[in-house]
Amino acid sequence: MPKPRTLALLVVIAHWIVAVWHLFLAANILPAPNNNVSWLAIILISSGHLCVSIALWKLSDKLVGTVLLIFFLCALGADLYEHFLHSAPNNIFMVTAGNWTAWFDASVVGLLALEILACSLGILLLGGWPAPRTAI
C-alpha cells in the first residue's frame, strides 16, 4: 500500500489535471461572453497545486495534513457552492443540454471525489482516524 504522502501527491496531480480540464469544459457549456478559458485561472490553479505539492515534499506530516485540509476544504466549498447551490449557468442542475454536458458533470463529480479523498488523506496525516475499541 502506498504511503499517505505518495497517495496525496497523486491526488493533487489528478485534481490539477481534472481542474484544468474542467475549465475547458466549462467554456464549452457556458453561453457567451463567459465561454472562454481564463488563463489567469489556469495560472492560479496551477500555482496553488504546485505550492501544495512542494508542501508535501518539504513539510512534516502534521503540517502537510493541515495544508491538504485547508486547500481542499476551500476547493470543496467552492465546488459545492458553484456547481450545486449557486443559481448560475454552470450549476449541474441548470446546465443546458449539449455535447459537453455529460463531460462537464463528470468533471464536477470527479473534482468532488478527489477533494473528499484529499481531505481524508489530510486527516490521516494529521494523526489518523480514531481506532475502534475492541472488546476484551
N, C-alpha and C positions, 0 to 999 in steps of 0.2 A: 504494500500500500504506500502511495507517495506521501511524503511529509506534508503537513498543512501549508507550509510556506510555498512549496513547489506547486501544490494544487491551487493556492491563492494566486500565484503568478500566472498560471494557466487561465484562471477565471478572469483576471484583469486583462490579459491579452484578448481572450474571447469576447469580453464585454466591449473592449475598444473596437474590435472588428465589427461587432454587431451594431454598436452605437453609430459608427461612421456609415455603415450600410443603411442604417435606419434613416439617417439624414437624407440620403439619396432617394430612398423610398418615399419619404415624406414629401420631397419635392415633386415626385410623380403623382401623388394623390391630391395635393392641395391645389386649390384654384389660384389663378393669378391674382395679385402680384407676389404671393407667398410661395410660388412654385420654383424657387431656385435654391441651390445649396449655398449656405453661408460658409465661406472659407474661414471666417473668424471662429465660427462654431467648431469647425474641424480642428483648428489650431488649439482652441481652448480644451476641447475634449481630449485631444492627443497629449497636450502638456499635463493635464490632470492625471491621465493614466500613466504617463511617464513618471510623474512625481510619486505616485503610489508604488510603481514598480521599483523605483530607487529606494523607497522606504522599506520595501520587502527585502531588499538586498542589504541595507545598512543598519536597520534598527533592531532592537530586541523584540522578542515575541510579543510582549505586552504592548509596546508602542505600535508595533505592526498591527496588532489586533484593534487598537484604538483608531489608527489611521483607516483601516479597512472599514470599520463600523461607521466612522464619520463620513467617509467618502461615499460608501454605498447606501447608507441610510438617506443621505441627501439625494443621491440619484434615484433611489426607490421612491422617495416622497415626490420628487419632481415628475417621475414617470407615472405614478398613480394619479397625481393631480392632472397632468397634461392629457393623459390618454384615457382616463376613466371618469374623472369628476368634473373637469372643466368643460363648459359648453363651447366647443370650438370645432372647426372642421377636421382636426386630427384626433378627436375623440373616437375610439374604435367603434362606438355605437352610432356615431353620426357620419362616419366616412362614407362618401358616395361610392357606390359600387363601380368597379373598374378592373382593368387588367392587373393593377398593382395592389389592390385592396388586401387580398389574402397574404401576400408577402409582407405588407405593412403590419397586418395583425400578427403574423408570425414573429416579426422582429420585436413587436411590443411584448409579446409573451416571452420570447427568448431573453430580452433585457430584464424582465421581471424575475425570471428564473435565475439568471446569473447574479442579479443583485441580492436575491434571497440567499443563494449559495455563498456569496462573498460575505454577507453579514454573519452567516453561520460559521464560516471559517474565522472571521474576526472574533466571534465569541469563543471558539475553540482555542485560538491563540491567546486570548486573554486569560484563560485558565480552564477552559473546557466546560462541558456540561456537568451538572451535578450528578454524581453516581447514585443510582438507585440503591436503597437499603435492601439488604438481603436478610431473610430470617435465619436465625442461628439454631 
